[in-house]
Amino acid sequence: MKLTFPYMGSTIIYQKLLQLLDHEVIMPPRPTQRTINLGVKYSPEFACFPYKVLLGSYIESLELGADTIITSGGHGPCRAGLYSEIHLKTLRNLGYHVDMIVFDDIYHYPKLFLERLRMIKNHKSFLQLIRAIYTSYQLAHAIDSLQKFMEIKQAYELEQGAFAKAFEIMRQKFAKAANTVKDVQCLQREGEMLFSSIPVHEPPESQKVRIGIVGEIYVVIESSINTGIAALLNKLGCEVTRSLYVSEWVDHALPRFIKKSDTAIIKNSKKYMEMGIGGHEIHNIGHMIHYKEQGFDGIVHLMPFACLPELITQSLIPKISIDLDMPILTLAIDEQSGAANTLTRLEAFVDLVRNHKLQKAG
């Protein structure tokens, strides 16, 4: 099998796992306008944007020689649970000889989940499989730890692009040398030292602007389709914290007795939404309240155009904004989104946030 996977966030994590299991891996190209055009061309018009990008990404990977796609499934009202079935049918109708290995929720389909693990473990033992998974898990946390640091300190870098260059250096080192947990830990320390050596000039605490980003997982994590919104906010002098990173998405799929509790975040949202409707809406609302408690100054809510769960969140945002006394901006992301338009809206929003903060300071 020549395996590929969806392009989302730090793809070297998925690459490393499959390489440790001795698979031939076809890396999906970073999404571009061509990726989006391919996805739009072969998708239903009102399919949500992540569906279209993923389809385009799969086509590009198949063009490079992949024959098997590994992806995640789902259950509940959100249409993401149907992606794999419809993608597979579309790709086969286009003439591609492709198979798909879908990892559904371990709680709802435990036997099927174990069968999928057997399919990808190759000739490795289950102990070797567990080691490979654990190494990749630690790699996800290491990369995200550096990215979280960058998305705060990058707002104050003296040399524009210094953090981005350092992050790319570390990304390449992780891809080449992170083959054990010890390797990952050593590289993480190296990355932390490199990032700490980058000159920054931080303003007084009272002048800092902290923005939280919430929304649907794909448009929050994947910078190539959200016009690099975290970097744009950094360039406007804002610290950024996102509600979702790849490592946290993985944590959410862990067994309940292992993963970190998100009870407090869910409890926060109960005032506005008593039950989930299949996406990330409960956690998004909970994170909005959490950001207020943590002293953030504003929130950006990202949603794919036609995403039903996030449309519900959007409808609640005016009340949440008033209750929290905090500016909240919703950006709908689709194939028509452009960096210039996004930057213009962000500039106006950041001005609003700064003025709101000055008024509160009195």
SULJO-V354119 format. One record per backbone hydrogen bond with DSSP energy under -1.0 kcal/mol. NH is the residue of the N-H (numbers start at 1). CO is the residue of the C=O. E is the energy in kcal/mol with one decimal. If there is no record, write none. Layout:
nh={NH:NH}
co={CO:CO}
e={E:E}
This chain:
nh={3:4:11:13:15:16:17:18:19:20:22:23:26:36:37:38:39:40:41:42:47:52:53:54:55:56:57:58:59:60:61:62:63:65:66:67:68:69:70:71:73:81:82:83:86:87:88:89:90:91:92:93:94:95:96:98:99:101:103:109:113:114:115:116:117:118:119:120:121:124:129:130:131:132:133:134:135:136:137:138:139:140:141:142:143:144:145:146:147:148:149:150:151:153:154:156:158:162:165:166:167:168:169:170:171:172:173:174:175:176:177:178:179:184:185:186:187:188:189:190:191:192:193:194:195:196:197:198:201:207:211:212:213:214:216:220:221:222:225:228:232:233:234:235:236:237:238:239:240:241:243:249:250:251:252:253:254:258:259:266:267:268:270:272:273:284:285:286:287:288:289:290:291:292:293:294:295:296:297:298:299:300:301:302:303:305:307:311:312:313:314:315:317:320:321:322:323:324:326:329:331:333:337:342:343:344:345:346:347:348:349:350:351:352:353:354:355:356:357:358:359:360:361}
co={24:68:9:10:11:12:13:14:15:16:19:18:3:32:33:34:35:36:37:38:44:48:49:50:51:52:53:54:55:56:57:58:59:62:61:2:2:99:4:101:103:78:79:80:82:83:84:85:86:87:88:89:90:92:91:96:67:69:71:105:109:110:111:112:113:114:115:116:117:121:125:126:127:128:129:130:131:132:133:134:135:136:137:138:139:140:141:142:143:144:145:146:147:149:150:153:199:159:161:162:163:164:165:166:167:168:169:170:171:172:173:174:177:180:181:182:183:184:185:186:187:188:189:190:191:192:193:195:156:204:239:298:241:300:302:216:217:218:222:223:228:229:230:231:232:234:233:209:151:211:213:245:246:247:248:250:251:255:255:262:263:264:267:269:269:280:281:282:283:284:285:286:287:288:289:290:292:291:210:210:327:212:329:214:331:333:304:307:308:309:310:311:313:316:317:318:319:320:321:299:301:303:334:338:339:340:341:342:343:344:345:346:347:348:349:350:351:352:353:354:355:356:357}
e={-2.3:-2.1:-1.7:-1.9:-2.3:-2.7:-1.8:-2.0:-2.3:-2.4:-1.9:-2.3:-3.4:-2.1:-2.7:-2.5:-2.3:-2.8:-2.2:-1.5:-1.8:-1.3:-2.4:-2.6:-2.0:-2.3:-2.5:-2.6:-2.2:-1.9:-2.1:-2.6:-2.1:-1.4:-1.9:-2.5:-1.9:-2.5:-2.5:-2.4:-2.4:-1.3:-2.1:-1.1:-2.1:-3.4:-2.4:-2.0:-2.5:-2.8:-2.3:-2.2:-1.4:-1.5:-2.2:-1.2:-2.1:-3.2:-2.6:-2.6:-2.4:-2.0:-2.1:-2.1:-1.8:-2.1:-1.5:-1.4:-1.6:-2.0:-2.2:-2.5:-2.2:-2.3:-2.5:-2.7:-2.5:-2.2:-2.3:-2.4:-2.1:-2.2:-1.8:-2.3:-2.6:-2.2:-2.1:-1.7:-2.2:-2.7:-1.8:-2.5:-2.5:-2.6:-2.8:-2.2:-1.9:-2.1:-2.3:-2.2:-2.7:-2.0:-2.1:-2.2:-2.5:-2.1:-1.8:-2.8:-2.2:-1.7:-2.9:-1.7:-1.8:-2.1:-2.5:-2.4:-2.5:-2.4:-2.1:-2.1:-2.7:-2.5:-2.2:-2.3:-2.8:-2.2:-1.0:-1.2:-2.4:-2.0:-3.0:-2.2:-2.6:-2.4:-1.5:-1.6:-2.5:-2.5:-1.2:-2.1:-2.2:-2.3:-2.1:-2.3:-1.0:-2.1:-2.4:-2.8:-2.0:-1.9:-2.5:-2.1:-2.3:-2.5:-1.9:-1.2:-1.4:-2.1:-2.3:-2.3:-2.9:-1.9:-1.0:-1.8:-2.4:-2.6:-2.3:-2.4:-2.7:-2.0:-1.8:-2.2:-3.0:-1.7:-2.2:-1.7:-1.5:-2.6:-2.6:-1.3:-1.8:-2.8:-3.7:-3.0:-2.3:-2.4:-1.9:-1.5:-1.4:-1.7:-2.6:-1.8:-1.0:-2.2:-3.2:-1.7:-2.9:-2.7:-1.9:-2.6:-2.9:-3.0:-1.7:-2.3:-2.9:-2.2:-2.1:-2.5:-2.7:-1.9:-2.2:-3.1:-2.0:-2.0:-2.7:-2.7:-2.4:-2.6:-2.4:-2.2:-2.4:-1.9:-1.9}
